[in-house]
Each structure stands twice: as C-alpha cells, then as structure tokens.
C-alpha cells in the first residue's frame, strides 16, 4: 500500500502560523482558502478530526511550508467495504 505524503483534494490541513505576534492554527480544506483560526493546537486538531471523520478524509499538519505530516486518516477503504 502506497503511503501519501501530501494532502489530496478535500483533506483537512492544520497550519501553524503567526497573527499579531501570537501563534495560531489555521484550518482549511485542501486546496482552498483558510476557513478557521484557532488559538491552540489541540483545539485545531479536535475540530479538524471532527470534520475529517464526517467527511471521511485525512488530517494533515504543516508549519506553512510544503512539509506535511499525516495526523489521522478517516478515509474509507473501498476494497474493505
């Protein structure tokens, strides 16, 4: 099985960023514009996991460059269904 290293369309991405000197975590659906700004990593991951589970997609984390880390995979394995 091939392991993905970047988000697919529809996957959720949590990006660490800075806003007014404070660290924030930005959530968006790939590819697309920023959708939510949260003030803690935990809050961002809880929201991302909740949405991803409902949409059956993956959750990725990045610090703003093109280095992505897979956090959770809620995709349905079509072969297993």
N, C-alpha and C positions, 0 to 999 in steps of 0.2 A: 504494500500500500504506500502510495506517494504522500509524503508529509508536506503540507503547504507552508510557505514561508512569508506569504503576503496575503492581505485580505482580498476576498472576492467581492464582486458587486453584492451589496446587501448585508455584508458583515458589519459588525459594530466595532468602532475604533475609539479607544480612550487615549487621548493625547495629553501629556503633561505640558503645561505652558505657564507663562507669567502674565499677570494682568495687574496693572498699577502696583508693581513691586511685590505682589503676592503670588504664590504658587496656586494654580488652579488646574482642574482636569476637565478637558473638553471632550464631549461625546458626539460622535456623528456616525451616520451610515455611509459606508464606502460605495462608490465615490460620492461625495456630496459636501455641502456646507456644514459648518458647525451647528449643532442643534441644542445642546445643553452645556452649561458651565456649572461645575460643582466644585466645592471648596476642599473636599477631601478625596483621597484616592479610594478609600473604602466606599464612600457614597457613590462615586462614579462607577466602580465595579459592580456594586449591587444593582444600580439602575441598568447598566449595560447587560448584566447577566439576566435580569428580569425580561428585558426586551428581546434579547437573543434567544432565550428559551421559548418565548411565544412565537418568534419568527423562524425558529429552527435554523439559526445561523451561528457564526463563530464570534467570539470576543477577542480583540487584539489590543495590545498596549504598545504605545510608542512615545518617544520623547520629542517628537517633531521631525525627526529625520526619516529615512526610509528603512530603519531598523525596527522590525515588528516582532513582538513576542506573543505567541498564541496563549491566551488565558483560559478559554473554555471553548468547547466545540459541541454545539447543540444540534448539528446537522443530523438529519435522519439518514441512516444508511439504507439506500434504496434496495440493495441486494438482500438485506436482512428482513425487509418488510414482506 
